[in-house]
Amino acid sequence: MNKSFLSITLAVLVIAIGSSAINAPKKTNKIDGSLIAGYSAGCSCHGSATTPGGSVVLVGIPDTVVVNQMYALKIVISDAVQSRWGFDMGVGSGKITTSNPNVGLTGTRNVHHGSSAPVSATPTYTFDSIFWTAPATPTGTGSIKFSYAALAANNDGGSSGDHPYKGSFTTHIIAVTPVKLQSFDAVVLNGKVNVSWATATELNTDHFEIERSSNGKDFAFIGKVNASGSTTTTKSYSYSDDASKVQGKVFYRLKSVDKSGSFSYSAVVSKEVNLLAKYITKLYPNPLRVGQDIKFIYQSDKATNVTFQLVSVLGKKVCVSNTTVVAGSNTMSLSNNKVSSGAYHLNVTVDNALVQSLPVVIE
C-alpha cells in the first residue's frame, strides 16, 4: 500500500507495564504532518478524513522508567469501519528492536509498519513485539516525550476516507540501584529471631541471602528469600532464624543478589539473644475454661520485673500482671475470671521489649 504516513520524532522513557491513550482522537492533516520529519514525509495524502471515530493506544509506557531497562511496547488501533492498519513511532534516546514481521525499523530510534501495512477484517489491530531499552543514564531534565501516529485505512487504494490519528506521552527516567533498602531489623520472639526488611525499589533482583555472625566479622549463610524482581513500590520480606542454640550478641546482614549474579550487602544489625533466660517453658492448661487461672513456668537468669499480658486477637489487653521473678524457675499464674471465651495471646515483656507471645484458648 503506497500511502504516505505520518512520522514522528520523539524521546521516550519506560519502566514497567503501563499505557497511555488518546481520549479524544485527533485528525492529522497536512500541516501536522509537515511539522514532523522521519520515516515518511507526513500524512498529507491521508488528510481527507472527516470526524474519525476510532483511537490509537500506546501500551507499555508508565510514568517513570529505569535506566538500562527493556520494556515491551505495542500500538493498538481501533476503528470500526476500516480494514488496513499502519503506524509510525520514534524515540530520541535508547534503542528500539522488534521481532514483528509487520514492523520495520529506521535506525535504532524509529519504528513503523514497514513497506506494506497489514490488512485485517477486525475493527482493531495490534502491532506488538516491539521492545525499547532505556538509556544508561538520565538525560537533561529526565522528562522525555513519546510521540506516535496511526492510520486506519479503508484499503481502496486511495486516500479518501482514511482515518489518521496521533498522540504523545511524557514519562520520566530515574537511576535506580539494584536494591534500595527502606528498613532492616531483627526481633527476638518465641525462641526465634525474626529478621525483616523492606525495599523501596528493586531492579532485576533475584533473591536475598540472610547471613549470621557471632562476632560481627565472620558471617555464614543461614537462609534465602526470593525477591520481587523489578519494582518501585515498597516490598516487605521476613525470615525466621531458629536461634535456640545461640546465646549472647548475634549479628545479621542481608545480601541482595541480582539476576546477573552481582550482589551488595546491607548494614549489620545486632541483637542480644538469651532465649533460655527469659522464656515460658510450660503453659497449662491450654485450652482452659472461663474463670480458670492460666498457669505457666517462667525461666529467668536473674531477679527482675516482668509483665505478663493476655491480649485478644484484636489487640485489646484484657488482663495484665506486673510481677517480680527470681533467678531460675518461677511457677506463675494469671487470673482470667473476667475474660470471655475466645482466642488470645499471652505476651511476655522484659525491659520494655516483647520477648515471647504464646497462643491461649479459653473455652
Protein Blocks (a to p, Z undefined) as FASTA:
>chain_A
ZZdddddddddddfbdcddddfbacdddfklmmmpgcjbnbjklmmmbghiabdcddehi
afbdcehiacddddddddfkbcbdcdddddfedjdddfbfkbccehjlbccebjbdcddf
bfbdcdehiacdddfbdehjlpacddddddddehnopanhpacdddddddddddddfbac
fbdcdddeehiacdddddfbdchiabdcddddfkomaccdfbdcddebiacbdcdddddd
dfklbgcjdddddddddfkopacddddddddddfklnccfbdcdddddehiacddddddf
bdcddddddddfkopafbdcdddddehjddddddfklbccddddddddeehiafbdcddd
dZZ
